Structures are given as structure tokens and as C-alpha cells.
Amino acid sequence: MKITIAAIGKIKEKYLTAGIQEFLKRLPPYCKLDIVELAEERMPDNPSSAEKIQALTREGERLLKAVRPGSYLIVLDVAGQAMSSEQLSARFDSLALGGQSDITFIIGGAFGLSAEVVAAAKERLSFSKMTFTHQMIRLLLVEQVYRAFKISRGEPYHL
């Protein structure tokens, strides 16, 4: 299976980078996972609503260009559907059985996602009703992808 995470912004915190790298090292037996980092739009300190919408639109255009044709698009969205790790694992299995071997996850920037990106998604996934930084959610997503494959194969999962 080929999984891509397209995300706005770079991760600057070393502890998040180290965590992501650890899971990227563990994933090759299960899938090929790539992370595509796209530039965050520069904004004034107190942007207006119009400036936020313009930034989201420009980020959204770049995010959608990062999605390969035919890839199954899942956006991370606080208003999306919550899933357990077991449900995510079953979803991957279901997609694979249906012939879908290419999945793209999109993580927006500080202001979220444009309406166009949300509309293009096949699914909207929520990790929690709580708010997490977009950098932190990237680590959580990579960990959950790894966990989903371990569950699918009936392998024990302990860190």
C-alpha cells in the first residue's frame, strides 16, 4: 500500500521529528509512506477573515496538486468521523480489498482546510474533539498508520 501525508508547514520541534522518523523506519514492511510538506502561507499578525480565506485557498490548491490521480483522499478535520485504531485498520483492509492501494491524508495548516479540499475528500477523519497542532497531529497520524497495519496482521503492538 502507498500512503502519502500532504501537510502544510514544516515541523521544527526536534521531539516531533524524532517521533515521526522512528515510525517511518518501522513502516517499510507494511507500506510505503511519504510525507509531502508544503509551504504555509505568510499572514499578518492579525489576519482578517478575507486574508484567512485567501491563504486557505492558496494552501488548498497546493494540497490538491499533491494528491495523485486515483488516490483515496482522507482529510483530517475536527468535524470528521472519529475512528478507533481497530476501525482505521479495518478501513485500510477494506480499501485494499476493494483495489484501492493508494491513500492520501491531508493535514491543513494553522487555519485548517479550504472548502475545496474538504469537498474533494472521500472521507473526513477526526482524531478528537480536542485541538492539536498540525505538527503534532502528523506524529499521531504516522503512529496510527503503523498501529493499523500491526492490528491488521495480528501482530502485538507495544512501544
Summary of the structure (lengths in Angstrom):
residues: 159
radius of gyration: 15.6
end to end distance: 23.2
largest distance: 49.8
contacts: 459
relative contact order: 0.24
helix: 43%
strand: 23%
